Amino acid sequence: MIKVSVMYPNSEGVKFDTEYYKNTHLPMVQKLVGSALKDLELDLGIGGRAPGEATPYVAIAHLKFDDVASFQAAFGLHAVTFADDVKNYSNVQGKIQISDLVSF
């Protein structure tokens, strides 16, 4: 199993519409990638390491797939649609990391 994390960096002037992202963008992603998507989680930043420190990311979406090939096949077909929707909820592009999940 792999996890694809889409991380939206925080900095001065960043705008991020959490409600649109939760209620419109992520449901669209779920619908379009279909059954290839095994799980979806959303982290909304509330703070950094020290009290009062800004969160490094305003939001991080974690999408789980069986493997990289299934992610690429499902996501790649709709990448332009997903990218075109960013302007509706943020003025920053998400950074993507693909991780191998290791259980202990």
Secondary structure, 3 states (H helix, E strand, C coil): CEEEEEEEECCCCCCECHHHHHHHHHHHHHHHHHHHCCEEEEEECCCCCCCCCCCCEEEEEEEEECCHHHHHHHHHCCHHHHHHHHHHCECCCCEEEEEECCCC
